Amino acid sequence: MTFDYFADETFHVPRSRGGKTFYVFAVVGIRQKDLATTTAEMQNRYLGKRWHSIEILSRRNGIKKFQDFVSHFAPQLNLHVFQISPIDGQDSTGELSRRKLMIEIATQFCGRDSNSFVIFEKRSGGHLQLDKGTLSDLHLSGHEKLRMKSPEDARPLWLADALAYAYRRYLVKGDRSLLECFRNSVSIHKFVRC
């Protein structure tokens, strides 16, 4: 079975004040044969242009909307979390940790099945240039099927955003309730700091 993987991040870096530091990518795999149907169904279940978990959860009935949306798709997903924690104090922006995790994700999913794509959420400005450099290096090392897209252009990134937020809530507050919406197990991959 060939999957495409969608990755979104959450982090708390050393330059932030207080709390433990971490860089996390949440990765959601969807079977390629189900991708078009799942994407269309996501749009039908949530009529907005873009899903952003923190905004959804701040609305009235937000927790129920989050739970209903995620639990509908969860059984068909292949779920992973890639984590570096703590982040080294020298990596004050988290960019070194981000790069390391992007390489790990590409190696794991593109190395396993050469037909699988990995789509990272596209950042803007100077961050986009840093990501383009990382992807260029990965392309040169044989990982051709890596892309950056916005959540408007790749709706499965909405599910990666939801998993990232749920895992962040677990890390920061010890609250597993949103993570439990995903029902099936989430594979956790932990790495030492850069």
N, C-alpha and C positions, 0 to 999 in steps of 0.2 A: 504494500500500500504506500503510495507516495503522498506526502503531506507538503503543504506550503506553511511557512512559519511567519508569524507576525510578532514583532517585538517593540515594547514600549518600556520606558525606564521611570524609576523614581529614585530619589537620593536625598541624603542629608550629608553635606560635605563639611570638612574641617573649618572652612571659613564661616559657616553658620554657627550660631551660638547655642551651646548646650546640646544635650542628647547624644545618643550614640551615632556614630557616622556609618554610612553604608551607601553602596551603589548597587542597584538592583535592576535587572532586566526581567520583565515578565514576558514569556514567550508562549503563544497560543498556536498550536498546529491544527490545521483543518485539511482533511483529505482533499486532494485536488479535484477529484470527481464530484465532491459536494460543495466546492467553493462558490460557484455561481448561485446555486440554490440558497446556500447559507447567507451569502451577501444580500440577496434580494429579500430574504426573510428578515434579516436584521433591519433593513430599511422599513419594512412593513410593521415591525414590532415597535420601532422607535422612529417617529416621523420627523425628528429634527435633522439638521444638516450635519451635526457633529455631536458625538457622545463624549462627554467629559465627566468622569465619575464624581469629582468634587462638586461640580455644579448640580448634577442630578441629585446627589445626596443632600444638598442644601435646600432643595425644594420640598414643599409639602408632599407627603407620601413618597419622598425620595428613596427611602430604604426599601419600601415595597417595590417601587419601579426597578431599582437596582436588582433586587432579589429575583423578581419575575423575569427580567431580561436575561440575566446571567444563567439562572437555573434552567431556562428553556434550552440554551445552547450547550451547557456544560457537558452533558453526557457524550456528545460527539467530538469533544475537543481533546487534544493531546497537550497537556499543560506542564510548563517548566518555569522555574525561577532560577536565575543565575545571580549570585550575590557575592560581593566583596564587603567584608565588615570585620574590623574597622578599616576605614580608609587612612592610609598613611598621611601624616601631617604635611609631608612635602607635596602631596597631591591635593592642594587646597581647593581646586575647582572640580576635582573628581574626573578630569579628562583622561588621566592615565588609567584609572579604574575602568572607565567607560570603554576605552580602546581595548583593554585586556578582555573585557567581557564580550565585546563585539567579535573579537578573534575566536574566543571559546565557542560562541554560538555558531559562527560560520563553520568552524572546524567540526563541531558536533553534527550539525544538520546538513550541511552541504557535503561533508565528507562521508556521511552515512548513505546518502542517496543523491546521486549527481543530477537527478531530475527535480529535486526540491529547491524551491526559492525561499530566501529569508528576506523579509521586508521589515526594515527599521522605520520607525516614525521619523519623518523628516524634520530637522530643526531649521532655524533661520539664522541669517547673519553670519557672524564669524564661526558659530558652532557648526553651521552647514559646511563650511570649508574644512574644518577639522574632520568631520565625518567623511567628507569626500576623499580626504587624504587616507583615512583608514580603509575605506572601501577600495580605493585605488591599489593600496598595498595588498589587500586581500585578493583582488582580481589578479594581480601579478603573480600571486602564489597559487593560483589555480581555482580560486573560489569565484566563479563567474556569475553565479545566480544570486547575487545580493543586490538589493534595491533600497532606495529611500523614497517613501511616499507620505503624503499627508493623509490624515484620517478621513478626509472628505473623498479622497481617491481610492482608499483601501479600507473599507468599513471594518474588516476583521481586526484592525488596530483598535477598534472600540473595545473589543473583548480583552485585548492585551492591556489596555488602559484600566479596565475594571479589575483584572487580576493584579496589576501593579498597585492599584490603590488598596485593594483588599490585603495584599501582603504588607504594604507599608503600615496599614492600620494595626496589623498583627505585630510587626516589629516595634512600632512606636508605643502602642497602647496595650499590647498583649491581647487584643480583641480579635478572636478568630471568626466572629459571626459572618462577616462578609466573605471570608475565605471559604467558609463552609457552603456557600451558595454554589461553588464550583463542583460539589458532590464527589466527582471522581478525584483520584489522588493527583496532587501536584508534585512533580519531581523537583527536589531542591538541590541545586549544584552550588556548593560554597567553595570559594577560592581565597587564598591568602592575599593580603594586600600587595600592591605593586612594589 
